[in-house]
Amino acid sequence: MSNDYEDSLSMDALNDRIAILEDNIRQLIEQAAAASGEQSESRIADRLNQQNDELDRLLKIRESRQKK
């Protein structure tokens, strides 16, 4: 699931990456609302899914660190 790079991030760096992903997701949602055309919507949906997957992965890493 996670790679060595993500495991070696400091908690501050991990929180920064999570904040960036959350902002990316917000921007992609705004783009999707304004998008016209099937190709644009599909591309945005794919990117949104990728960002959500990465966010979920980083949130799990953060959660597991907080339990330690």
Biopython code that builds the backbone (N, CA, C, O; Angstrom):
import numpy as np
from Bio.PDB.StructureBuilder import StructureBuilder

atoms = [
    (1, "MET", "N", (0.818, -1.196, 0.000)),
    (1, "MET", "CA", (0.000, 0.000, 0.000)),
    (1, "MET", "C", (0.862, 1.260, 0.000)),
    (1, "MET", "O", (0.883, 2.001, -0.983)),
    (2, "SER", "N", (1.571, 1.502, 1.099)),
    (2, "SER", "CA", (2.400, 2.691, 1.155)),
    (2, "SER", "C", (3.813, 2.331, 0.743)),
    (2, "SER", "O", (4.219, 1.170, 0.807)),
    (3, "ASN", "N", (4.547, 3.332, 0.324)),
    (3, "ASN", "CA", (5.927, 3.062, -0.048)),
    (3, "ASN", "C", (6.854, 3.605, 1.021)),
    (3, "ASN", "O", (6.409, 4.279, 1.950)),
    (4, "ASP", "N", (8.147, 3.313, 0.894)),
    (4, "ASP", "CA", (9.120, 3.728, 1.902)),
    (4, "ASP", "C", (9.174, 5.246, 2.040)),
    (4, "ASP", "O", (9.354, 5.767, 3.140)),
    (5, "TYR", "N", (9.017, 5.960, 0.914)),
    (5, "TYR", "CA", (9.050, 7.426, 0.967)),
    (5, "TYR", "C", (7.938, 7.950, 1.865)),
    (5, "TYR", "O", (8.188, 8.803, 2.716)),
    (6, "GLU", "N", (6.730, 7.461, 1.695)),
    (6, "GLU", "CA", (5.612, 7.920, 2.514)),
    (6, "GLU", "C", (5.818, 7.542, 3.972)),
    (6, "GLU", "O", (5.460, 8.307, 4.868)),
    (7, "ASP", "N", (6.393, 6.368, 4.219)),
    (7, "ASP", "CA", (6.643, 5.937, 5.588)),
    (7, "ASP", "C", (7.706, 6.783, 6.267)),
    (7, "ASP", "O", (7.718, 6.901, 7.493)),
    (8, "SER", "N", (8.607, 7.378, 5.475)),
    (8, "SER", "CA", (9.687, 8.166, 6.054)),
    (8, "SER", "C", (9.331, 9.644, 6.219)),
    (8, "SER", "O", (10.121, 10.408, 6.773)),
    (9, "LEU", "N", (8.161, 10.055, 5.748)),
    (9, "LEU", "CA", (7.760, 11.458, 5.889)),
    (9, "LEU", "C", (7.557, 11.810, 7.358)),
    (9, "LEU", "O", (7.039, 11.009, 8.136)),
    (10, "SER", "N", (7.969, 13.013, 7.724)),
    (10, "SER", "CA", (7.663, 13.494, 9.069)),
    (10, "SER", "C", (6.163, 13.739, 9.163)),
    (10, "SER", "O", (5.481, 13.828, 8.142)),
    (11, "MET", "N", (5.657, 13.847, 10.363)),
    (11, "MET", "CA", (4.226, 14.087, 10.544)),
    (11, "MET", "C", (3.834, 15.421, 9.911)),
    (11, "MET", "O", (2.758, 15.527, 9.323)),
    (12, "ASP", "N", (4.683, 16.432, 10.022)),
    (12, "ASP", "CA", (4.381, 17.725, 9.393)),
    (12, "ASP", "C", (4.314, 17.597, 7.873)),
    (12, "ASP", "O", (3.417, 18.152, 7.240)),
    (13, "ALA", "N", (5.265, 16.865, 7.288)),
    (13, "ALA", "CA", (5.270, 16.675, 5.839)),
    (13, "ALA", "C", (4.054, 15.868, 5.400)),
    (13, "ALA", "O", (3.455, 16.158, 4.364)),
    (14, "LEU", "N", (3.692, 14.865, 6.178)),
    (14, "LEU", "CA", (2.514, 14.064, 5.878)),
    (14, "LEU", "C", (1.259, 14.926, 5.916)),
    (14, "LEU", "O", (0.416, 14.840, 5.023)),
    (15, "ASN", "N", (1.132, 15.757, 6.948)),
    (15, "ASN", "CA", (-0.011, 16.669, 7.048)),
    (15, "ASN", "C", (-0.044, 17.664, 5.900)),
    (15, "ASN", "O", (-1.117, 18.007, 5.405)),
    (16, "ASP", "N", (1.135, 18.133, 5.468)),
    (16, "ASP", "CA", (1.202, 19.046, 4.319)),
    (16, "ASP", "C", (0.709, 18.356, 3.053)),
    (16, "ASP", "O", (-0.052, 18.947, 2.287)),
    (17, "ARG", "N", (1.133, 17.108, 2.823)),
    (17, "ARG", "CA", (0.690, 16.373, 1.634)),
    (17, "ARG", "C", (-0.804, 16.120, 1.676)),
    (17, "ARG", "O", (-1.477, 16.188, 0.647)),
    (18, "ILE", "N", (-1.329, 15.827, 2.859)),
    (18, "ILE", "CA", (-2.773, 15.620, 3.002)),
    (18, "ILE", "C", (-3.520, 16.905, 2.662)),
    (18, "ILE", "O", (-4.528, 16.867, 1.956)),
    (19, "ALA", "N", (-3.034, 18.039, 3.156)),
    (19, "ALA", "CA", (-3.676, 19.326, 2.868)),
    (19, "ALA", "C", (-3.633, 19.631, 1.371)),
    (19, "ALA", "O", (-4.607, 20.137, 0.814)),
    (20, "ILE", "N", (-2.518, 19.329, 0.724)),
    (20, "ILE", "CA", (-2.396, 19.548, -0.723)),
    (20, "ILE", "C", (-3.402, 18.686, -1.475)),
    (20, "ILE", "O", (-4.070, 19.161, -2.394)),
    (21, "LEU", "N", (-3.507, 17.417, -1.083)),
    (21, "LEU", "CA", (-4.466, 16.523, -1.742)),
    (21, "LEU", "C", (-5.894, 17.002, -1.542)),
    (21, "LEU", "O", (-6.697, 16.968, -2.475)),
    (22, "GLU", "N", (-6.215, 17.445, -0.341)),
    (22, "GLU", "CA", (-7.568, 17.946, -0.083)),
    (22, "GLU", "C", (-7.865, 19.162, -0.951)),
    (22, "GLU", "O", (-8.978, 19.308, -1.456)),
    (23, "ASP", "N", (-6.873, 20.040, -1.128)),
    (23, "ASP", "CA", (-7.061, 21.205, -1.995)),
    (23, "ASP", "C", (-7.196, 20.779, -3.458)),
    (23, "ASP", "O", (-8.029, 21.315, -4.189)),
    (24, "ASN", "N", (-6.372, 19.812, -3.884)),
    (24, "ASN", "CA", (-6.475, 19.305, -5.253)),
    (24, "ASN", "C", (-7.867, 18.737, -5.512)),
    (24, "ASN", "O", (-8.460, 18.985, -6.562)),
    (25, "ILE", "N", (-8.380, 17.980, -4.558)),
    (25, "ILE", "CA", (-9.706, 17.382, -4.707)),
    (25, "ILE", "C", (-10.770, 18.470, -4.808)),
    (25, "ILE", "O", (-11.678, 18.378, -5.634)),
    (26, "ARG", "N", (-10.660, 19.499, -3.972)),
    (26, "ARG", "CA", (-11.615, 20.607, -4.032)),
    (26, "ARG", "C", (-11.574, 21.273, -5.408)),
    (26, "ARG", "O", (-12.619, 21.571, -5.987)),
    (27, "GLN", "N", (-10.366, 21.507, -5.932)),
    (27, "GLN", "CA", (-10.227, 22.134, -7.246)),
    (27, "GLN", "C", (-10.779, 21.242, -8.359)),
    (27, "GLN", "O", (-11.410, 21.731, -9.296)),
    (28, "LEU", "N", (-10.539, 19.934, -8.252)),
    (28, "LEU", "CA", (-11.062, 19.018, -9.263)),
    (28, "LEU", "C", (-12.583, 18.976, -9.246)),
    (28, "LEU", "O", (-13.210, 18.867, -10.300)),
    (29, "ILE", "N", (-13.173, 19.059, -8.079)),
    (29, "ILE", "CA", (-14.632, 19.098, -7.978)),
    (29, "ILE", "C", (-15.165, 20.363, -8.644)),
    (29, "ILE", "O", (-16.174, 20.321, -9.349)),
    (30, "GLU", "N", (-14.483, 21.490, -8.420)),
    (30, "GLU", "CA", (-14.888, 22.739, -9.070)),
    (30, "GLU", "C", (-14.754, 22.630, -10.583)),
    (30, "GLU", "O", (-15.621, 23.099, -11.320)),
    (31, "GLN", "N", (-13.663, 22.010, -11.053)),
    (31, "GLN", "CA", (-13.467, 21.834, -12.493)),
    (31, "GLN", "C", (-14.545, 20.930, -13.079)),
    (31, "GLN", "O", (-15.051, 21.179, -14.174)),
    (32, "ALA", "N", (-14.889, 19.885, -12.343)),
    (32, "ALA", "CA", (-15.915, 18.955, -12.824)),
    (32, "ALA", "C", (-17.253, 19.658, -12.962)),
    (32, "ALA", "O", (-18.005, 19.401, -13.901)),
    (33, "ALA", "N", (-17.548, 20.547, -12.023)),
    (33, "ALA", "CA", (-18.819, 21.270, -12.086)),
    (33, "ALA", "C", (-18.871, 22.188, -13.304)),
    (33, "ALA", "O", (-19.941, 22.423, -13.867)),
    (34, "ALA", "N", (-17.709, 22.707, -13.708)),
    (34, "ALA", "CA", (-17.662, 23.639, -14.834)),
    (34, "ALA", "C", (-17.360, 22.948, -16.163)),
    (34, "ALA", "O", (-17.483, 23.567, -17.219)),
    (35, "ALA", "N", (-16.974, 21.694, -16.125)),
    (35, "ALA", "CA", (-16.536, 20.991, -17.334)),
    (35, "ALA", "C", (-17.705, 20.692, -18.255)),
    (35, "ALA", "O", (-18.828, 20.414, -17.832)),
    (36, "SER", "N", (-17.382, 20.764, -19.523)),
    (36, "SER", "CA", (-18.366, 20.319, -20.508)),
    (36, "SER", "C", (-17.675, 19.345, -21.435)),
    (36, "SER", "O", (-16.510, 19.529, -21.787)),
    (37, "GLY", "N", (-18.366, 18.349, -21.815)),
    (37, "GLY", "CA", (-17.795, 17.341, -22.701)),
    (37, "GLY", "C", (-17.426, 16.090, -21.940)),
    (37, "GLY", "O", (-16.887, 16.134, -20.834)),
    (38, "GLU", "N", (-17.733, 14.983, -22.565)),
    (38, "GLU", "CA", (-17.528, 13.682, -21.928)),
    (38, "GLU", "C", (-16.064, 13.419, -21.622)),
    (38, "GLU", "O", (-15.750, 12.878, -20.561)),
    (39, "GLN", "N", (-15.150, 13.789, -22.529)),
    (39, "GLN", "CA", (-13.727, 13.540, -22.314)),
    (39, "GLN", "C", (-13.206, 14.298, -21.106)),
    (39, "GLN", "O", (-12.495, 13.726, -20.279)),
    (40, "SER", "N", (-13.543, 15.566, -20.989)),
    (40, "SER", "CA", (-13.091, 16.373, -19.856)),
    (40, "SER", "C", (-13.608, 15.800, -18.550)),
    (40, "SER", "O", (-12.860, 15.668, -17.581)),
    (41, "GLU", "N", (-14.872, 15.463, -18.524)),
    (41, "GLU", "CA", (-15.478, 14.925, -17.309)),
    (41, "GLU", "C", (-14.836, 13.602, -16.927)),
    (41, "GLU", "O", (-14.599, 13.349, -15.746)),
    (42, "SER", "N", (-14.553, 12.760, -17.900)),
    (42, "SER", "CA", (-13.932, 11.463, -17.637)),
    (42, "SER", "C", (-12.512, 11.644, -17.101)),
    (42, "SER", "O", (-12.108, 10.962, -16.160)),
    (43, "ARG", "N", (-11.767, 12.555, -17.698)),
    (43, "ARG", "CA", (-10.392, 12.821, -17.269)),
    (43, "ARG", "C", (-10.383, 13.359, -15.845)),
    (43, "ARG", "O", (-9.562, 12.941, -15.028)),
    (44, "ILE", "N", (-11.282, 14.276, -15.546)),
    (44, "ILE", "CA", (-11.372, 14.842, -14.196)),
    (44, "ILE", "C", (-11.789, 13.771, -13.200)),
    (44, "ILE", "O", (-11.259, 13.719, -12.090)),
    (45, "ALA", "N", (-12.726, 12.921, -13.580)),
    (45, "ALA", "CA", (-13.169, 11.846, -12.686)),
    (45, "ALA", "C", (-12.023, 10.881, -12.384)),
    (45, "ALA", "O", (-11.862, 10.445, -11.245)),
    (46, "ASP", "N", (-11.228, 10.549, -13.402)),
    (46, "ASP", "CA", (-10.080, 9.670, -13.185)),
    (46, "ASP", "C", (-9.079, 10.304, -12.229)),
    (46, "ASP", "O", (-8.580, 9.648, -11.315)),
    (47, "ARG", "N", (-8.792, 11.572, -12.442)),
    (47, "ARG", "CA", (-7.834, 12.291, -11.581)),
    (47, "ARG", "C", (-8.385, 12.394, -10.161)),
    (47, "ARG", "O", (-7.642, 12.240, -9.192)),
    (48, "LEU", "N", (-9.662, 12.650, -10.038)),
    (48, "LEU", "CA", (-10.296, 12.746, -8.726)),
    (48, "LEU", "C", (-10.191, 11.413, -7.982)),
    (48, "LEU", "O", (-9.910, 11.390, -6.784)),
    (49, "ASN", "N", (-10.412, 10.319, -8.682)),
    (49, "ASN", "CA", (-10.270, 9.001, -8.059)),
    (49, "ASN", "C", (-8.839, 8.748, -7.601)),
    (49, "ASN", "O", (-8.622, 8.206, -6.517)),
    (50, "GLN", "N", (-7.863, 9.134, -8.414)),
    (50, "GLN", "CA", (-6.455, 8.969, -8.035)),
    (50, "GLN", "C", (-6.125, 9.784, -6.786)),
    (50, "GLN", "O", (-5.462, 9.292, -5.873)),
    (51, "GLN", "N", (-6.590, 11.027, -6.753)),
    (51, "GLN", "CA", (-6.319, 11.893, -5.610)),
    (51, "GLN", "C", (-6.983, 11.352, -4.345)),
    (51, "GLN", "O", (-6.389, 11.379, -3.267)),
    (52, "ASN", "N", (-8.213, 10.862, -4.478)),
    (52, "ASN", "CA", (-8.909, 10.284, -3.322)),
    (52, "ASN", "C", (-8.209, 9.032, -2.811)),
    (52, "ASN", "O", (-8.117, 8.826, -1.601)),
    (53, "ASP", "N", (-7.716, 8.198, -3.716)),
    (53, "ASP", "CA", (-6.986, 6.998, -3.307)),
    (53, "ASP", "C", (-5.716, 7.360, -2.540)),
    (53, "ASP", "O", (-5.414, 6.766, -1.506)),
    (54, "GLU", "N", (-4.975, 8.343, -3.058)),
    (54, "GLU", "CA", (-3.748, 8.768, -2.377)),
    (54, "GLU", "C", (-4.075, 9.391, -1.028)),
    (54, "GLU", "O", (-3.372, 9.149, -0.047)),
    (55, "LEU", "N", (-5.128, 10.188, -0.969)),
    (55, "LEU", "CA", (-5.537, 10.793, 0.289)),
    (55, "LEU", "C", (-5.895, 9.714, 1.309)),
    (55, "LEU", "O", (-5.459, 9.785, 2.458)),
    (56, "ASP", "N", (-6.671, 8.732, 0.910)),
    (56, "ASP", "CA", (-7.028, 7.635, 1.813)),
    (56, "ASP", "C", (-5.789, 6.928, 2.343)),
    (56, "ASP", "O", (-5.708, 6.614, 3.531)),
    (57, "ARG", "N", (-4.826, 6.677, 1.463)),
    (57, "ARG", "CA", (-3.588, 5.995, 1.858)),
    (57, "ARG", "C", (-2.814, 6.827, 2.891)),
    (57, "ARG", "O", (-2.345, 6.292, 3.896)),
    (58, "LEU", "N", (-2.687, 8.119, 2.643)),
    (58, "LEU", "CA", (-1.946, 8.973, 3.573)),
    (58, "LEU", "C", (-2.684, 9.137, 4.898)),
    (58, "LEU", "O", (-2.052, 9.195, 5.953)),
    (59, "LEU", "N", (-3.997, 9.212, 4.856)),
    (59, "LEU", "CA", (-4.769, 9.302, 6.095)),
    (59, "LEU", "C", (-4.589, 8.045, 6.940)),
    (59, "LEU", "O", (-4.525, 8.133, 8.166)),
    (60, "LYS", "N", (-4.506, 6.884, 6.307)),
    (60, "LYS", "CA", (-4.274, 5.638, 7.043)),
    (60, "LYS", "C", (-2.889, 5.630, 7.678)),
    (60, "LYS", "O", (-2.725, 5.183, 8.813)),
    (61, "ILE", "N", (-1.899, 6.121, 6.951)),
    (61, "ILE", "CA", (-0.549, 6.205, 7.510)),
    (61, "ILE", "C", (-0.552, 7.126, 8.721)),
    (61, "ILE", "O", (0.012, 6.790, 9.762)),
    (62, "ARG", "N", (-1.185, 8.286, 8.585)),
    (62, "ARG", "CA", (-1.234, 9.232, 9.701)),
    (62, "ARG", "C", (-1.954, 8.629, 10.900)),
    (62, "ARG", "O", (-1.504, 8.766, 12.038)),
    (63, "GLU", "N", (-3.060, 7.968, 10.642)),
    (63, "GLU", "CA", (-3.826, 7.344, 11.722)),
    (63, "GLU", "C", (-3.003, 6.286, 12.449)),
    (63, "GLU", "O", (-3.029, 6.213, 13.678)),
    (64, "SER", "N", (-2.271, 5.463, 11.689)),
    (64, "SER", "CA", (-1.477, 4.415, 12.326)),
    (64, "SER", "C", (-0.345, 5.020, 13.153)),
    (64, "SER", "O", (0.017, 4.475, 14.195)),
    (65, "ARG", "N", (0.213, 6.132, 12.703)),
    (65, "ARG", "CA", (1.264, 6.801, 13.489)),
    (65, "ARG", "C", (0.722, 7.413, 14.770)),
    (65, "ARG", "O", (1.399, 7.413, 15.798)),
    (66, "GLN", "N", (-0.494, 7.931, 14.711)),
    (66, "GLN", "CA", (-1.078, 8.555, 15.887)),
    (66, "GLN", "C", (-1.418, 7.534, 16.960)),
    (66, "GLN", "O", (-1.505, 7.876, 18.139)),
    (67, "LYS", "N", (-1.611, 6.291, 16.560)),
    (67, "LYS", "CA", (-1.926, 5.231, 17.528)),
    (67, "LYS", "C", (-0.698, 4.753, 18.279)),
    (67, "LYS", "O", (-0.812, 4.144, 19.343)),
    (68, "LYS", "N", (0.483, 5.028, 17.726)),
    (68, "LYS", "CA", (1.728, 4.556, 18.342)),
    (68, "LYS", "C", (2.129, 5.385, 19.524)),
    (68, "LYS", "O", (3.153, 5.114, 20.150)),
]
sb = StructureBuilder()
sb.init_structure("model")
sb.init_model(0)
sb.init_chain("A")
sb.init_seg("    ")
for serial, (resi, resn, name, xyz) in enumerate(atoms, 1):
    if name == "N":
        sb.init_residue(resn, " ", resi, " ")
    sb.init_atom(name, np.array(xyz, "f"), 0.0, 1.0, " ", f" {name:<3s}", serial, name[0])
structure = sb.get_structure()
